[in-house]
Amino acid sequence: FWGHRRHFLLFSRPLVLVRISNCYMALGQEERGLRLLEDASKSAPDDLEIAEAIYTYLLKKGELDRAQEGFSQILARHEDAYYSLYKLGIIALQKDHDADAVELFTRSLIYRPDFVVSYVARGVAYYEMGDHVKAREQFEEARKRDGENGGLAYFNIGVMYFNENIPEKAEAVFTELAKTMPGFADPHYHLSYLFFTRNNL
């Protein structure tokens, strides 16, 4: 561990520690990964990326209140912390506070207008609120802005068609995604269901 810490102190590269921590967590050594981040945070208490990594970990563990408190503390010091705003929006969604989520995603986009996942998440929040027009607008905006995350946005458009009982449009979306993103399993599942309902398996 000292070697990792010395590297951080010499080169001031918090991203390296975040990546090492993620590796530990992926290997099932979650506590070790978290300790690495916490030690790094003590060495650099104002480092935004390390603090956000800690609270993101807590959020993944389902500790919503602790994560929310942590991201809120970050915002008290860095009002332009777009990623913390986004994560607070995700927490609001999980707590069924959809209007609060929309506000948080909107604030995130004020500070980082190209942060595509905030458009996708804001679309989900609008959809949960029953505003399907605004939801579709957000997914379309995300798709237009970023090809990589655009697949997720386009998938959500397909799900909207699916839920609105417009199977032809849903099938077109899922078919295109199945061709362009063959490793993305969800469109295949939805296509299978659509074919099943038509007795076309």
C-alpha positions in Angstrom: 0.0 0.0 0.0 2.8 2.5 0.8 4.0 2.3 -2.8 0.5 3.4 -4.0 0.4 6.2 -1.4 3.8 7.5 -2.2 2.9 7.6 -5.9 -0.1 9.7 -5.0 2.0 12.1 -2.8 4.7 12.5 -5.4 2.6 12.8 -8.5 -0.7 14.1 -7.1 -2.7 11.7 -9.2 -5.9 10.9 -7.4 -7.3 9.1 -10.5 -4.6 6.4 -10.0 -5.8 5.7 -6.5 -9.5 5.7 -7.6 -8.6 3.1 -10.3 -6.6 0.9 -7.9 -9.5 1.1 -5.4 -12.0 0.1 -8.1 -9.8 -2.9 -8.9 -9.8 -4.0 -5.3 -13.6 -3.7 -5.2 -14.0 -5.6 -8.5 -11.9 -8.4 -6.9 -14.3 -8.5 -4.0 -12.0 -6.7 -1.6 -14.4 -3.8 -1.1 -13.2 -2.8 2.4 -9.6 -2.7 1.2 -10.6 -0.5 -1.7 -12.6 1.8 0.5 -9.7 2.1 3.0 -7.4 3.1 0.2 -9.8 5.9 -0.8 -10.3 7.0 2.8 -6.5 7.2 3.4 -6.0 9.1 0.2 -8.8 11.5 1.3 -7.0 12.2 4.6 -3.9 13.1 2.6 -5.9 15.3 0.2 -9.1 16.3 2.0 -10.1 18.8 -0.7 -9.7 16.3 -3.6 -13.2 16.2 -5.2 -12.6 13.0 -7.2 -11.6 10.9 -4.3 -14.5 12.1 -2.1 -17.0 11.4 -4.9 -15.5 7.9 -5.4 -16.1 7.2 -1.7 -19.7 8.3 -1.7 -20.3 6.6 -5.1 -19.2 3.4 -3.4 -21.6 3.9 -0.5 -24.4 4.5 -3.0 -23.6 1.3 -4.8 -23.8 -0.5 -1.5 -27.3 0.9 -1.1 -26.4 3.3 1.8 -28.5 6.1 0.3 -28.6 8.4 3.4 -24.8 8.3 4.0 -24.1 8.8 0.3 -26.6 11.7 0.1 -25.0 13.3 3.2 -21.5 13.0 1.6 -22.5 14.4 -1.8 -24.3 17.2 0.0 -21.2 18.0 1.9 -19.2 18.2 -1.3 -21.7 20.6 -2.8 -21.4 22.8 0.3 -17.7 23.3 -0.7 -18.0 23.0 -4.5 -21.3 24.2 -5.8 -20.2 23.4 -9.3 -19.6 19.7 -8.6 -21.7 18.4 -11.5 -21.1 14.7 -10.7 -22.2 15.1 -7.1 -25.4 16.8 -8.3 -26.0 14.0 -10.7 -25.5 11.4 -8.0 -27.9 13.3 -5.7 -30.4 13.2 -8.5 -30.0 9.4 -8.7 -30.6 9.2 -5.0 -33.7 11.3 -5.3 -34.9 9.0 -8.1 -34.4 6.0 -5.9 -36.3 7.7 -3.1 -39.2 8.5 -5.6 -38.6 12.2 -5.3 -38.8 12.7 -9.1 -39.3 16.4 -9.2 -36.2 16.9 -7.0 -34.3 14.6 -9.3 -35.2 16.7 -12.3 -33.9 19.8 -10.5 -30.6 18.1 -9.6 -30.0 16.8 -13.1 -30.8 20.2 -14.5 -28.2 21.8 -12.1 -25.7 19.2 -13.1 -26.2 20.1 -16.7 -25.7 23.8 -16.0 -22.2 23.1 -14.9 -21.5 20.4 -17.5 -23.8 20.7 -20.5 -22.1 17.8 -22.2 -22.7 15.3 -19.4 -24.9 13.0 -21.3 -25.9 10.6 -18.5 -27.7 13.6 -16.8 -30.0 13.9 -19.9 -30.7 10.2 -19.8 -31.4 10.3 -16.0 -33.6 13.4 -16.4 -35.5 11.6 -19.1 -36.1 8.7 -16.7 -37.3 11.2 -14.0 -39.7 12.9 -16.4 -41.0 9.4 -17.4 -41.6 8.5 -13.8 -43.5 11.7 -13.4 -45.8 10.8 -16.4 -44.4 13.4 -18.8 -43.5 11.2 -21.7 -43.0 14.1 -24.1 -40.3 15.6 -22.0 -38.8 12.2 -21.3 -38.5 11.5 -25.0 -36.9 14.9 -25.6 -34.3 14.1 -23.0 -33.5 10.7 -24.5 -33.3 12.2 -28.0 -31.0 15.0 -26.7 -28.7 12.4 -25.1 -28.6 10.3 -28.2 -27.8 13.3 -30.4 -25.0 14.5 -28.0 -23.1 11.2 -27.5 -23.0 8.0 -29.5 -21.7 5.8 -26.7 -24.3 6.7 -24.1 -26.8 7.4 -27.0 -27.4 3.6 -27.1 -28.8 3.8 -23.6 -30.9 6.8 -24.5 -32.2 5.1 -27.6 -33.0 2.0 -25.6 -35.1 4.1 -23.2 -37.0 5.5 -26.2 -37.8 1.9 -27.2 -39.0 1.1 -23.7 -41.3 4.1 -23.9 -42.8 2.8 -27.1 -43.0 -0.7 -25.6 -44.8 0.6 -22.5 -47.1 2.8 -24.6 -48.2 -0.3 -26.6 -46.6 0.9 -29.9 -44.9 -2.4 -30.7 -43.9 -1.6 -34.2 -41.8 1.4 -33.2 -40.4 -0.5 -30.2 -39.4 -3.4 -32.4 -37.6 -1.0 -34.8 -35.6 0.6 -32.0 -34.6 -2.8 -30.4 -33.8 -4.3 -33.8 -31.4 -1.5 -34.6 -29.8 -1.7 -31.2 -29.4 -5.4 -31.5 -27.5 -4.9 -34.7 -25.4 -1.9 -33.6 -24.7 -3.0 -30.0 -24.8 -6.8 -30.1 -23.3 -7.1 -26.6 -26.2 -5.2 -25.1 -28.6 -7.9 -24.0 -31.7 -5.9 -23.0 -32.9 -5.2 -26.6 -32.7 -8.9 -27.4 -34.9 -9.7 -24.3 -37.5 -7.1 -25.4 -37.4 -8.4 -29.0 -38.0 -12.0 -27.7 -41.0 -10.8 -25.8 -42.4 -9.0 -28.8 -42.0 -12.0 -31.0 -43.5 -14.2 -28.3 -46.6 -12.0 -28.1 -47.0 -12.3 -31.9 -46.4 -16.1 -31.8 -43.4 -15.5 -33.9 -40.6 -17.3 -32.1 
